[in-house]
Amino acid sequence: MILSFGVSGCGAVASSSGRPAAPGGNQQITIAGSSTVYPLTLRLAHAMKVAGAPVEFAHFNVGTGAGFRAFCTSQQVDIVNASRPINATESQSCADNGRNPVPFQIGYDALAIAVSKQNTFIDALTVEQIAQIFSGSVTRWNEVDTR
C-alpha cells in the first residue's frame, strides 16, 4: 500500500488545494483512491480528530487510478490512497500540472487463497494456476490441471 501526499500550499481560510475551508473554518483534506487503503485512512483521520487536529476529512473510495487522476489533473485531491506505485503517465500528468506527489509506503496487502474442506480434488495450486483462475482463462475446476 502506498499513500501519496501532495501539498500545494496551506492557509487558515482555504484548504491546501485552494478550495473553501470546511464548516467551522477548519482545514479540509480530501483523500481519494484505493479501497485497500480506505479503511486505514478512515482510522487515521478519526485518530487525528480525537487528538484535536483542526481538520475535516473528505474520503472517496474511487480506486487508485481515479485517485491519481483527481490529484494530478483536476487537483481536487490532497492525498491519494494508492495500492500501487504511481506510473509514468500519472507522474507526467502531475508534473504537467505542477503537482509533486511524495509517496511513502504504509503497509503491504496480501491475498489468501482458501479451498473448502469438502473439496476432494485440490491439494495445492501453483501461482500459474491461480493466475489462470483469477484472469478468467479458466472458469471451471475441471479446466485446472491439478496433477
C-alpha positions, 0 to 999 in steps of 0.5 A: 500500500502506498499513500501519496501526499501532495501539498500545494500550499496551506492557509487558515481560510482555504484548504491546501488545494485552494478550495473553501475551508470546511464548516467551522473554518477548519482545514479540509483534506480530501483523500481519494483512491484505493479501497485497500487503503480506505479503511486505514485512512478512515482510522487515521483521520478519526485518530487525528480528530480525537487528538484535536487536529483542526481538520475535516476529512473528505474520503472517496473510495474511487480506486487508485487510478481515479485517485491519481487522476483527481490529484494530478489533473483536476487537483481536487485531491490532497492525498491519494490512497494508492495500492500501487506505485504511481506510473509514468503517465500519472507522474507526467500528468502531475508534473504537467500540472505542477503537482509533486506527489511524495509517496511513502509506503504504509503497509503491504496487502496480501491475498489468501487463497482458501479451498473448502474442506469438502473439496476432494480434488485440490491439494495445492495450486501453483501461482500459474494456476491461480493466475489462470483462475483469477484472469478468467482463462479458466472458469471451471475446476475441471479446466485446472490441471491439478496433477 
